C-alpha cells in the first residue's frame, strides 16, 4: 500500500483558490471533463517533474499512484461499501 504524504492545512491554503477555479472551470465544461482533466494532470506532472533527472521524473509516477490510491480510499471504497449494504455482497 502507498502512503499518502499529507499536506498541512496551512499549505493547502496556498493552492485551494487556484484549484477551486480550475474545478469550477471543469464543472462548467462537463462535456469534455475526462479529456480536459487528463490534459491538466499530464501538463501539471510534466511541468513539475519532467525537467530534471530520472529520480525526479520517476517521482511523478509516485505522485500519480498516491493520488489514485487516495481517491480509491476516500471515494470509490465508500461508494462500493454502500452498494454492498444496499444489494448484498457478490
WOGI-V873076 format. One record per helix or strand of 3 or more residues. SS is the DSSP state (H for helix, E for strand). FROM is the first residue (numbers start at 1). TO is the last residue. If there is no record, write none. Layout:
# WOGI-V873076
{{SS | FROM | TO} {SS | FROM | TO}}
This chain:
# WOGI-V873076
{{H | 9 | 28} {H | 30 | 49} {H | 54 | 87}}
